[in-house]
């Protein structure tokens, strides 16, 4: 286990740089500090019960602001 433990702090730190080399839509990787994934985006159109890719937009970074990864304690 890369995180070293199941504590929230360790899991968040390990996920911050997680990657999938090849998934159904191509590679994907977490953007450090955002908790969101950089991945390929597509525009599709439904035709005959299936989706056809109309345009491949390539890999895109998420547009969410960075998050504070510090764990809140009670």
Buried (B, 14 or more C-beta within 10 A) or exposed (E): EEBEEEEEEBBBBBBBEEEBEEEEEBEBBBBEEBBBBBBBEBEEEEEEEEEEEEEEEEBEEEEEEEEEBEEEEE
